[in-house]
Amino acid sequence: MVALELFRAVNNWNEHGYGRFTLNYIRNKEKSEVDFLIADNNKPALLLETKLSDDSTAKSLVYFQSLLNIPSIQLVNKEGVLKYIRNGKNKILIVTAHQWLSSLP
């Protein structure tokens, strides 16, 4: 569901001329990975991790955000979650998935 909503949003942004967005995932040789990476014109723009009910910060999301220095969001399938976690000079938004996804164009 999350992948389809992100794919729809990326296509919408491209059709309206907001940029040249792509939907990807990211993984390193140590097999740390984040579920989704949205890039604009081949430049990383947003990291998204999905969890079923775990609202503690994913270690791989912290790692890749520190490396890329871009906004990060962890979507959870759990009601009533909305918090920010500090990651150095960045923040990670942890939020209920359907609430955040419903804000996409």
Biopython code that builds the backbone (N, CA, C, O; Angstrom):
import numpy as np
from Bio.PDB.StructureBuilder import StructureBuilder

atoms = [
    (1, "MET", "N", (0.815, -1.182, 0.000)),
    (1, "MET", "CA", (0.000, 0.000, 0.000)),
    (1, "MET", "C", (0.872, 1.264, 0.000)),
    (1, "MET", "O", (0.619, 2.203, -0.754)),
    (2, "VAL", "N", (1.895, 1.271, 0.853)),
    (2, "VAL", "CA", (2.781, 2.444, 0.936)),
    (2, "VAL", "C", (3.490, 2.661, -0.401)),
    (2, "VAL", "O", (3.576, 3.791, -0.881)),
    (3, "ALA", "N", (3.991, 1.594, -0.994)),
    (3, "ALA", "CA", (4.698, 1.713, -2.277)),
    (3, "ALA", "C", (3.787, 2.288, -3.357)),
    (3, "ALA", "O", (4.211, 3.135, -4.143)),
    (4, "LEU", "N", (2.554, 1.836, -3.398)),
    (4, "LEU", "CA", (1.614, 2.345, -4.408)),
    (4, "LEU", "C", (1.297, 3.820, -4.191)),
    (4, "LEU", "O", (1.229, 4.585, -5.152)),
    (5, "GLU", "N", (1.104, 4.224, -2.947)),
    (5, "GLU", "CA", (0.819, 5.631, -2.660)),
    (5, "GLU", "C", (2.018, 6.524, -2.996)),
    (5, "GLU", "O", (1.853, 7.617, -3.539)),
    (6, "LEU", "N", (3.213, 6.056, -2.672)),
    (6, "LEU", "CA", (4.413, 6.836, -3.004)),
    (6, "LEU", "C", (4.612, 6.906, -4.511)),
    (6, "LEU", "O", (4.968, 7.958, -5.043)),
    (7, "PHE", "N", (4.386, 5.798, -5.198)),
    (7, "PHE", "CA", (4.512, 5.764, -6.656)),
    (7, "PHE", "C", (3.525, 6.737, -7.299)),
    (7, "PHE", "O", (3.872, 7.461, -8.232)),
    (8, "ARG", "N", (2.293, 6.747, -6.791)),
    (8, "ARG", "CA", (1.270, 7.654, -7.302)),
    (8, "ARG", "C", (1.688, 9.112, -7.074)),
    (8, "ARG", "O", (1.542, 9.946, -7.968)),
    (9, "ALA", "N", (2.207, 9.418, -5.883)),
    (9, "ALA", "CA", (2.629, 10.788, -5.573)),
    (9, "ALA", "C", (3.794, 11.223, -6.457)),
    (9, "ALA", "O", (3.796, 12.342, -6.970)),
    (10, "VAL", "N", (4.776, 10.357, -6.640)),
    (10, "VAL", "CA", (5.934, 10.669, -7.486)),
    (10, "VAL", "C", (5.479, 10.950, -8.916)),
    (10, "VAL", "O", (5.930, 11.914, -9.535)),
    (11, "ASN", "N", (4.593, 10.118, -9.436)),
    (11, "ASN", "CA", (4.076, 10.346, -10.792)),
    (11, "ASN", "C", (3.307, 11.660, -10.880)),
    (11, "ASN", "O", (3.426, 12.393, -11.861)),
    (12, "ASN", "N", (2.530, 11.948, -9.862)),
    (12, "ASN", "CA", (1.771, 13.199, -9.814)),
    (12, "ASN", "C", (2.706, 14.412, -9.834)),
    (12, "ASN", "O", (2.480, 15.359, -10.588)),
    (13, "TRP", "N", (3.753, 14.384, -9.008)),
    (13, "TRP", "CA", (4.716, 15.489, -8.970)),
    (13, "TRP", "C", (5.399, 15.667, -10.323)),
    (13, "TRP", "O", (5.603, 16.794, -10.774)),
    (14, "ASN", "N", (5.749, 14.565, -10.965)),
    (14, "ASN", "CA", (6.399, 14.635, -12.277)),
    (14, "ASN", "C", (5.453, 15.206, -13.330)),
    (14, "ASN", "O", (5.856, 16.041, -14.141)),
    (15, "GLU", "N", (4.203, 14.762, -13.320)),
    (15, "GLU", "CA", (3.230, 15.242, -14.309)),
    (15, "GLU", "C", (2.940, 16.731, -14.152)),
    (15, "GLU", "O", (2.646, 17.414, -15.133)),
    (16, "HIS", "N", (3.020, 17.236, -12.926)),
    (16, "HIS", "CA", (2.775, 18.657, -12.686)),
    (16, "HIS", "C", (4.038, 19.508, -12.827)),
    (16, "HIS", "O", (3.999, 20.721, -12.623)),
    (17, "GLY", "N", (5.148, 18.875, -13.174)),
    (17, "GLY", "CA", (6.385, 19.610, -13.430)),
    (17, "GLY", "C", (7.117, 20.087, -12.190)),
    (17, "GLY", "O", (7.890, 21.043, -12.265)),
    (18, "TYR", "N", (6.892, 19.444, -11.047)),
    (18, "TYR", "CA", (7.568, 19.850, -9.815)),
    (18, "TYR", "C", (9.009, 19.364, -9.747)),
    (18, "TYR", "O", (9.764, 19.799, -8.878)),
    (19, "GLY", "N", (9.392, 18.489, -10.628)),
    (19, "GLY", "CA", (10.752, 17.954, -10.643)),
    (19, "GLY", "C", (10.794, 16.674, -11.449)),
    (19, "GLY", "O", (9.834, 16.321, -12.134)),
    (20, "ARG", "N", (11.924, 15.981, -11.358)),
    (20, "ARG", "CA", (12.085, 14.677, -12.008)),
    (20, "ARG", "C", (12.306, 13.660, -10.896)),
    (20, "ARG", "O", (13.439, 13.275, -10.607)),
    (21, "PHE", "N", (11.213, 13.233, -10.277)),
    (21, "PHE", "CA", (11.262, 12.367, -9.105)),
    (21, "PHE", "C", (11.304, 10.898, -9.491)),
    (21, "PHE", "O", (10.720, 10.480, -10.491)),
    (22, "THR", "N", (12.010, 10.127, -8.674)),
    (22, "THR", "CA", (12.040, 8.672, -8.822)),
    (22, "THR", "C", (11.857, 8.043, -7.447)),
    (22, "THR", "O", (12.200, 8.631, -6.421)),
    (23, "LEU", "N", (11.312, 6.843, -7.453)),
    (23, "LEU", "CA", (11.103, 6.089, -6.227)),
    (23, "LEU", "C", (12.066, 4.915, -6.234)),
    (23, "LEU", "O", (12.063, 4.108, -7.164)),
    (24, "ASN", "N", (12.891, 4.817, -5.198)),
    (24, "ASN", "CA", (13.943, 3.802, -5.119)),
    (24, "ASN", "C", (13.981, 3.205, -3.721)),
    (24, "ASN", "O", (13.199, 3.582, -2.849)),
    (25, "TYR", "N", (14.894, 2.275, -3.521)),
    (25, "TYR", "CA", (15.239, 1.835, -2.172)),
    (25, "TYR", "C", (16.750, 1.920, -2.065)),
    (25, "TYR", "O", (17.445, 2.055, -3.071)),
    (26, "ILE", "N", (17.254, 1.840, -0.842)),
    (26, "ILE", "CA", (18.691, 1.986, -0.650)),
    (26, "ILE", "C", (19.194, 0.854, 0.239)),
    (26, "ILE", "O", (18.569, 0.498, 1.238)),
    (27, "ARG", "N", (20.339, 0.300, -0.151)),
    (27, "ARG", "CA", (20.957, -0.793, 0.606)),
    (27, "ARG", "C", (22.461, -0.720, 0.402)),
    (27, "ARG", "O", (22.929, -0.377, -0.684)),
    (28, "ASN", "N", (23.225, -1.046, 1.456)),
    (28, "ASN", "CA", (24.685, -1.042, 1.330)),
    (28, "ASN", "C", (25.223, -2.472, 1.349)),
    (28, "ASN", "O", (24.455, -3.430, 1.433)),
    (29, "LYS", "N", (26.538, -2.607, 1.270)),
    (29, "LYS", "CA", (27.161, -3.933, 1.230)),
    (29, "LYS", "C", (26.956, -4.720, 2.515)),
    (29, "LYS", "O", (26.985, -5.951, 2.508)),
    (30, "GLU", "N", (26.748, -4.005, 3.620)),
    (30, "GLU", "CA", (26.504, -4.672, 4.908)),
    (30, "GLU", "C", (25.043, -5.082, 5.060)),
    (30, "GLU", "O", (24.640, -5.593, 6.105)),
    (31, "LYS", "N", (24.256, -4.858, 4.016)),
    (31, "LYS", "CA", (22.841, -5.223, 3.925)),
    (31, "LYS", "C", (21.932, -4.404, 4.836)),
    (31, "LYS", "O", (20.821, -4.830, 5.151)),
    (32, "SER", "N", (22.401, -3.225, 5.263)),
    (32, "SER", "CA", (21.498, -2.275, 5.897)),
    (32, "SER", "C", (20.661, -1.666, 4.786)),
    (32, "SER", "O", (21.186, -1.361, 3.715)),
    (33, "GLU", "N", (19.376, -1.485, 5.023)),
    (33, "GLU", "CA", (18.535, -0.940, 3.965)),
    (33, "GLU", "C", (17.417, -0.084, 4.534)),
    (33, "GLU", "O", (17.020, -0.215, 5.692)),
    (34, "VAL", "N", (16.929, 0.792, 3.679)),
    (34, "VAL", "CA", (15.751, 1.593, 3.964)),
    (34, "VAL", "C", (14.779, 1.318, 2.833)),
    (34, "VAL", "O", (15.173, 1.214, 1.671)),
    (35, "ASP", "N", (13.499, 1.202, 3.182)),
    (35, "ASP", "CA", (12.495, 0.755, 2.224)),
    (35, "ASP", "C", (12.344, 1.652, 1.000)),
    (35, "ASP", "O", (12.228, 1.155, -0.120)),
    (36, "PHE", "N", (12.346, 2.974, 1.206)),
    (36, "PHE", "CA", (12.105, 3.883, 0.089)),
    (36, "PHE", "C", (13.042, 5.083, 0.159)),
    (36, "PHE", "O", (13.332, 5.620, 1.228)),
    (37, "LEU", "N", (13.499, 5.478, -1.020)),
    (37, "LEU", "CA", (14.286, 6.700, -1.190)),
    (37, "LEU", "C", (13.667, 7.446, -2.357)),
    (37, "LEU", "O", (13.630, 6.937, -3.477)),
    (38, "ILE", "N", (13.186, 8.638, -2.101)),
    (38, "ILE", "CA", (12.672, 9.472, -3.178)),
    (38, "ILE", "C", (13.798, 10.415, -3.578)),
    (38, "ILE", "O", (14.381, 11.102, -2.740)),
    (39, "ALA", "N", (14.090, 10.434, -4.871)),
    (39, "ALA", "CA", (15.137, 11.303, -5.404)),
    (39, "ALA", "C", (14.513, 12.295, -6.373)),
    (39, "ALA", "O", (13.530, 11.988, -7.046)),
    (40, "ASP", "N", (15.087, 13.474, -6.435)),
    (40, "ASP", "CA", (14.678, 14.494, -7.389)),
    (40, "ASP", "C", (15.878, 14.807, -8.260)),
    (40, "ASP", "O", (16.904, 15.289, -7.779)),
    (41, "ASN", "N", (15.737, 14.524, -9.561)),
    (41, "ASN", "CA", (16.815, 14.746, -10.516)),
    (41, "ASN", "C", (18.079, 13.985, -10.089)),
    (41, "ASN", "O", (19.188, 14.514, -10.147)),
    (42, "ASN", "N", (17.885, 12.743, -9.663)),
    (42, "ASN", "CA", (18.943, 11.824, -9.213)),
    (42, "ASN", "C", (19.645, 12.273, -7.932)),
    (42, "ASN", "O", (20.713, 11.756, -7.604)),
    (43, "LYS", "N", (19.067, 13.215, -7.216)),
    (43, "LYS", "CA", (19.626, 13.653, -5.932)),
    (43, "LYS", "C", (18.695, 13.173, -4.814)),
    (43, "LYS", "O", (17.503, 13.477, -4.841)),
    (44, "PRO", "N", (19.220, 12.427, -3.829)),
    (44, "PRO", "CA", (18.370, 11.940, -2.734)),
    (44, "PRO", "C", (17.631, 13.096, -2.050)),
    (44, "PRO", "O", (18.224, 14.123, -1.721)),
    (45, "ALA", "N", (16.309, 12.900, -1.844)),
    (45, "ALA", "CA", (15.495, 13.963, -1.262)),
    (45, "ALA", "C", (14.774, 13.546, 0.017)),
    (45, "ALA", "O", (14.569, 14.379, 0.901)),
    (46, "LEU", "N", (14.382, 12.262, 0.136)),
    (46, "LEU", "CA", (13.600, 11.821, 1.289)),
    (46, "LEU", "C", (13.760, 10.319, 1.489)),
    (46, "LEU", "O", (13.662, 9.541, 0.541)),
    (47, "LEU", "N", (14.009, 9.922, 2.742)),
    (47, "LEU", "CA", (14.060, 8.508, 3.112)),
    (47, "LEU", "C", (12.775, 8.142, 3.842)),
    (47, "LEU", "O", (12.285, 8.911, 4.669)),
    (48, "LEU", "N", (12.224, 6.954, 3.532)),
    (48, "LEU", "CA", (11.036, 6.467, 4.220)),
    (48, "LEU", "C", (11.217, 5.008, 4.600)),
    (48, "LEU", "O", (11.575, 4.172, 3.770)),
    (49, "GLU", "N", (10.968, 4.721, 5.846)),
    (49, "GLU", "CA", (11.020, 3.343, 6.357)),
    (49, "GLU", "C", (9.612, 2.991, 6.829)),
    (49, "GLU", "O", (8.913, 3.837, 7.386)),
    (50, "THR", "N", (9.200, 1.757, 6.610)),
    (50, "THR", "CA", (7.879, 1.316, 7.061)),
    (50, "THR", "C", (8.034, 0.215, 8.096)),
    (50, "THR", "O", (8.890, -0.662, 7.978)),
    (51, "LYS", "N", (7.191, 0.283, 9.108)),
    (51, "LYS", "CA", (7.165, -0.721, 10.168)),
    (51, "LYS", "C", (5.717, -1.074, 10.460)),
    (51, "LYS", "O", (4.824, -0.236, 10.338)),
    (52, "LEU", "N", (5.496, -2.307, 10.841)),
    (52, "LEU", "CA", (4.143, -2.739, 11.150)),
    (52, "LEU", "C", (3.637, -2.069, 12.424)),
    (52, "LEU", "O", (2.577, -1.444, 12.413)),
    (53, "SER", "N", (4.379, -2.192, 13.517)),
    (53, "SER", "CA", (3.913, -1.575, 14.759)),
    (53, "SER", "C", (5.042, -0.998, 15.604)),
    (53, "SER", "O", (4.778, -0.385, 16.638)),
    (54, "ASP", "N", (6.270, -1.176, 15.195)),
    (54, "ASP", "CA", (7.427, -0.720, 15.971)),
    (54, "ASP", "C", (7.628, 0.779, 15.773)),
    (54, "ASP", "O", (7.995, 1.227, 14.687)),
    (55, "ASP", "N", (7.385, 1.550, 16.834)),
    (55, "ASP", "CA", (7.573, 2.994, 16.711)),
    (55, "ASP", "C", (8.904, 3.473, 17.293)),
    (55, "ASP", "O", (9.088, 4.668, 17.526)),
    (56, "SER", "N", (9.837, 2.532, 17.530)),
    (56, "SER", "CA", (11.197, 2.938, 17.877)),
    (56, "SER", "C", (11.982, 3.112, 16.577)),
    (56, "SER", "O", (11.727, 2.416, 15.595)),
    (57, "THR", "N", (12.915, 4.020, 16.577)),
    (57, "THR", "CA", (13.615, 4.400, 15.350)),
    (57, "THR", "C", (14.426, 3.252, 14.771)),
    (57, "THR", "O", (15.167, 2.583, 15.491)),
    (58, "ALA", "N", (14.284, 3.024, 13.473)),
    (58, "ALA", "CA", (15.046, 1.988, 12.781)),
    (58, "ALA", "C", (16.509, 2.417, 12.663)),
    (58, "ALA", "O", (16.799, 3.535, 12.236)),
    (59, "LYS", "N", (17.421, 1.532, 13.039)),
    (59, "LYS", "CA", (18.852, 1.849, 13.004)),
    (59, "LYS", "C", (19.328, 2.185, 11.600)),
    (59, "LYS", "O", (20.156, 3.079, 11.425)),
    (60, "SER", "N", (18.818, 1.483, 10.605)),
    (60, "SER", "CA", (19.248, 1.751, 9.228)),
    (60, "SER", "C", (18.786, 3.129, 8.762)),
    (60, "SER", "O", (19.482, 3.782, 7.984)),
    (61, "LEU", "N", (17.630, 3.574, 9.226)),
    (61, "LEU", "CA", (17.147, 4.905, 8.869)),
    (61, "LEU", "C", (18.051, 5.981, 9.470)),
    (61, "LEU", "O", (18.380, 6.964, 8.806)),
    (62, "VAL", "N", (18.446, 5.794, 10.714)),
    (62, "VAL", "CA", (19.371, 6.720, 11.374)),
    (62, "VAL", "C", (20.702, 6.763, 10.617)),
    (62, "VAL", "O", (21.250, 7.836, 10.364)),
    (63, "TYR", "N", (21.209, 5.587, 10.262)),
    (63, "TYR", "CA", (22.493, 5.486, 9.559)),
    (63, "TYR", "C", (22.455, 6.227, 8.215)),
    (63, "TYR", "O", (23.313, 7.067, 7.941)),
    (64, "PHE", "N", (21.457, 5.912, 7.381)),
    (64, "PHE", "CA", (21.410, 6.517, 6.047)),
    (64, "PHE", "C", (21.071, 8.006, 6.108)),
    (64, "PHE", "O", (21.544, 8.777, 5.272)),
    (65, "GLN", "N", (20.262, 8.422, 7.082)),
    (65, "GLN", "CA", (19.998, 9.853, 7.208)),
    (65, "GLN", "C", (21.271, 10.604, 7.572)),
    (65, "GLN", "O", (21.528, 11.681, 7.033)),
    (66, "SER", "N", (22.061, 10.058, 8.468)),
    (66, "SER", "CA", (23.322, 10.687, 8.848)),
    (66, "SER", "C", (24.272, 10.773, 7.655)),
    (66, "SER", "O", (25.002, 11.752, 7.498)),
    (67, "LEU", "N", (24.251, 9.751, 6.827)),
    (67, "LEU", "CA", (25.118, 9.698, 5.657)),
    (67, "LEU", "C", (24.683, 10.690, 4.569)),
    (67, "LEU", "O", (25.514, 11.389, 3.991)),
    (68, "LEU", "N", (23.379, 10.743, 4.300)),
    (68, "LEU", "CA", (22.859, 11.554, 3.198)),
    (68, "LEU", "C", (22.413, 12.958, 3.613)),
    (68, "LEU", "O", (22.297, 13.852, 2.776)),
    (69, "ASN", "N", (22.163, 13.142, 4.916)),
    (69, "ASN", "CA", (21.734, 14.436, 5.434)),
    (69, "ASN", "C", (20.460, 14.939, 4.745)),
    (69, "ASN", "O", (20.413, 16.068, 4.258)),
    (70, "ILE", "N", (19.434, 14.092, 4.712)),
    (70, "ILE", "CA", (18.146, 14.438, 4.108)),
    (70, "ILE", "C", (17.016, 14.098, 5.089)),
    (70, "ILE", "O", (17.222, 13.322, 6.022)),
    (71, "PRO", "N", (15.836, 14.669, 4.884)),
    (71, "PRO", "CA", (14.704, 14.358, 5.759)),
    (71, "PRO", "C", (14.368, 12.861, 5.733)),
    (71, "PRO", "O", (14.547, 12.183, 4.722)),
    (72, "SER", "N", (13.873, 12.369, 6.879)),
    (72, "SER", "CA", (13.534, 10.952, 7.001)),
    (72, "SER", "C", (12.227, 10.782, 7.755)),
    (72, "SER", "O", (11.917, 11.527, 8.684)),
    (73, "ILE", "N", (11.471, 9.780, 7.328)),
    (73, "ILE", "CA", (10.183, 9.493, 7.940)),
    (73, "ILE", "C", (10.079, 7.999, 8.158)),
    (73, "ILE", "O", (10.456, 7.205, 7.295)),
    (74, "GLN", "N", (9.566, 7.622, 9.314)),
    (74, "GLN", "CA", (9.262, 6.217, 9.585)),
    (74, "GLN", "C", (7.749, 6.112, 9.728)),
    (74, "GLN", "O", (7.153, 6.704, 10.628)),
    (75, "LEU", "N", (7.139, 5.348, 8.825)),
    (75, "LEU", "CA", (5.694, 5.149, 8.837)),
    (75, "LEU", "C", (5.371, 3.869, 9.587)),
    (75, "LEU", "O", (5.991, 2.832, 9.352)),
    (76, "VAL", "N", (4.402, 3.941, 10.491)),
    (76, "VAL", "CA", (4.014, 2.763, 11.260)),
    (76, "VAL", "C", (2.518, 2.520, 11.117)),
    (76, "VAL", "O", (1.729, 3.458, 10.999)),
    (77, "ASN", "N", (2.146, 1.260, 11.130)),
    (77, "ASN", "CA", (0.748, 0.870, 11.040)),
    (77, "ASN", "C", (0.192, 0.733, 12.453)),
    (77, "ASN", "O", (-0.232, -0.342, 12.876)),
    (78, "LYS", "N", (0.206, 1.845, 13.162)),
    (78, "LYS", "CA", (-0.231, 1.888, 14.553)),
    (78, "LYS", "C", (-0.879, 3.250, 14.772)),
    (78, "LYS", "O", (-0.306, 4.276, 14.405)),
    (79, "GLU", "N", (-2.050, 3.266, 15.359)),
    (79, "GLU", "CA", (-2.795, 4.511, 15.559)),
    (79, "GLU", "C", (-2.125, 5.432, 16.583)),
    (79, "GLU", "O", (-1.498, 4.978, 17.539)),
    (80, "GLY", "N", (-2.277, 6.726, 16.354)),
    (80, "GLY", "CA", (-1.892, 7.732, 17.329)),
    (80, "GLY", "C", (-0.408, 7.991, 17.487)),
    (80, "GLY", "O", (0.016, 8.500, 18.524)),
    (81, "VAL", "N", (0.392, 7.655, 16.490)),
    (81, "VAL", "CA", (1.837, 7.875, 16.589)),
    (81, "VAL", "C", (2.195, 9.161, 15.861)),
    (81, "VAL", "O", (1.862, 9.334, 14.689)),
    (82, "LEU", "N", (2.865, 10.047, 16.551)),
    (82, "LEU", "CA", (3.384, 11.276, 15.960)),
    (82, "LEU", "C", (4.480, 11.788, 16.877)),
    (82, "LEU", "O", (4.206, 12.346, 17.939)),
    (83, "LYS", "N", (5.728, 11.593, 16.454)),
    (83, "LYS", "CA", (6.845, 12.084, 17.258)),
    (83, "LYS", "C", (8.055, 12.338, 16.371)),
    (83, "LYS", "O", (8.184, 11.783, 15.279)),
    (84, "TYR", "N", (8.928, 13.185, 16.871)),
    (84, "TYR", "CA", (10.191, 13.484, 16.209)),
    (84, "TYR", "C", (11.319, 12.943, 17.064)),
    (84, "TYR", "O", (11.293, 13.059, 18.289)),
    (85, "ILE", "N", (12.309, 12.354, 16.416)),
    (85, "ILE", "CA", (13.501, 11.852, 17.080)),
    (85, "ILE", "C", (14.691, 12.621, 16.511)),
    (85, "ILE", "O", (14.826, 12.744, 15.293)),
    (86, "ARG", "N", (15.536, 13.127, 17.368)),
    (86, "ARG", "CA", (16.738, 13.839, 16.920)),
    (86, "ARG", "C", (17.789, 12.852, 16.436)),
    (86, "ARG", "O", (18.015, 11.804, 17.041)),
    (87, "ASN", "N", (18.417, 13.213, 15.343)),
    (87, "ASN", "CA", (19.519, 12.442, 14.780)),
    (87, "ASN", "C", (20.603, 13.450, 14.406)),
    (87, "ASN", "O", (20.709, 13.863, 13.251)),
    (88, "GLY", "N", (21.398, 13.835, 15.386)),
    (88, "GLY", "CA", (22.395, 14.884, 15.152)),
    (88, "GLY", "C", (21.684, 16.188, 14.857)),
    (88, "GLY", "O", (20.877, 16.655, 15.660)),
    (89, "LYS", "N", (21.980, 16.784, 13.702)),
    (89, "LYS", "CA", (21.308, 18.030, 13.333)),
    (89, "LYS", "C", (20.007, 17.780, 12.577)),
    (89, "LYS", "O", (19.301, 18.728, 12.235)),
    (90, "ASN", "N", (19.686, 16.532, 12.316)),
    (90, "ASN", "CA", (18.456, 16.158, 11.616)),
    (90, "ASN", "C", (17.404, 15.648, 12.589)),
    (90, "ASN", "O", (17.686, 15.397, 13.760)),
    (91, "LYS", "N", (16.195, 15.501, 12.085)),
    (91, "LYS", "CA", (15.103, 14.898, 12.836)),
    (91, "LYS", "C", (14.486, 13.798, 11.990)),
    (91, "LYS", "O", (14.488, 13.863, 10.760)),
    (92, "ILE", "N", (13.959, 12.790, 12.667)),
    (92, "ILE", "CA", (13.211, 11.728, 12.006)),
    (92, "ILE", "C", (11.778, 11.820, 12.503)),
    (92, "ILE", "O", (11.522, 11.811, 13.707)),
    (93, "LEU", "N", (10.849, 11.910, 11.560)),
    (93, "LEU", "CA", (9.437, 11.919, 11.896)),
    (93, "LEU", "C", (8.952, 10.477, 11.954)),
    (93, "LEU", "O", (9.140, 9.716, 11.005)),
    (94, "ILE", "N", (8.330, 10.102, 13.063)),
    (94, "ILE", "CA", (7.697, 8.790, 13.187)),
    (94, "ILE", "C", (6.210, 9.063, 13.313)),
    (94, "ILE", "O", (5.770, 9.747, 14.236)),
    (95, "VAL", "N", (5.428, 8.518, 12.367)),
    (95, "VAL", "CA", (4.015, 8.893, 12.274)),
    (95, "VAL", "C", (3.190, 7.697, 11.795)),
    (95, "VAL", "O", (3.695, 6.800, 11.120)),
    (96, "THR", "N", (1.911, 7.710, 12.161)),
    (96, "THR", "CA", (0.971, 6.705, 11.678)),
    (96, "THR", "C", (0.896, 6.803, 10.159)),
    (96, "THR", "O", (0.705, 7.887, 9.609)),
    (97, "ALA", "N", (1.045, 5.668, 9.487)),
    (97, "ALA", "CA", (1.176, 5.635, 8.025)),
    (97, "ALA", "C", (0.007, 6.290, 7.303)),
    (97, "ALA", "O", (0.221, 7.143, 6.441)),
    (98, "HIS", "N", (-1.215, 5.913, 7.634)),
    (98, "HIS", "CA", (-2.351, 6.439, 6.862)),
    (98, "HIS", "C", (-2.520, 7.944, 7.053)),
    (98, "HIS", "O", (-3.030, 8.617, 6.157)),
    (99, "GLN", "N", (-2.109, 8.482, 8.188)),
    (99, "GLN", "CA", (-2.218, 9.926, 8.392)),
    (99, "GLN", "C", (-1.260, 10.674, 7.476)),
    (99, "GLN", "O", (-1.641, 11.667, 6.856)),
    (100, "TRP", "N", (-0.020, 10.206, 7.387)),
    (100, "TRP", "CA", (0.963, 10.887, 6.547)),
    (100, "TRP", "C", (0.651, 10.679, 5.063)),
    (100, "TRP", "O", (0.718, 11.617, 4.269)),
    (101, "LEU", "N", (0.315, 9.458, 4.706)),
    (101, "LEU", "CA", (0.026, 9.155, 3.296)),
    (101, "LEU", "C", (-1.188, 9.942, 2.773)),
    (101, "LEU", "O", (-1.241, 10.303, 1.597)),
    (102, "SER", "N", (-2.147, 10.199, 3.648)),
    (102, "SER", "CA", (-3.333, 10.953, 3.209)),
    (102, "SER", "C", (-3.000, 12.407, 2.906)),
    (102, "SER", "O", (-3.806, 13.100, 2.285)),
    (103, "SER", "N", (-1.849, 12.880, 3.321)),
    (103, "SER", "CA", (-1.453, 14.268, 3.034)),
    (103, "SER", "C", (-0.769, 14.411, 1.674)),
    (103, "SER", "O", (-0.522, 15.530, 1.224)),
    (104, "LEU", "N", (-0.464, 13.303, 1.021)),
    (104, "LEU", "CA", (0.186, 13.368, -0.293)),
    (104, "LEU", "C", (-0.800, 13.839, -1.353)),
    (104, "LEU", "O", (-1.998, 13.581, -1.247)),
    (105, "PRO", "N", (-0.303, 14.527, -2.370)),
    (105, "PRO", "CA", (-1.209, 15.008, -3.430)),
    (105, "PRO", "C", (-1.754, 13.857, -4.278)),
    (105, "PRO", "O", (-2.527, 14.088, -5.208)),
]
sb = StructureBuilder()
sb.init_structure("model")
sb.init_model(0)
sb.init_chain("A")
sb.init_seg("    ")
for serial, (resi, resn, name, xyz) in enumerate(atoms, 1):
    if name == "N":
        sb.init_residue(resn, " ", resi, " ")
    sb.init_atom(name, np.array(xyz, "f"), 0.0, 1.0, " ", f" {name:<3s}", serial, name[0])
structure = sb.get_structure()
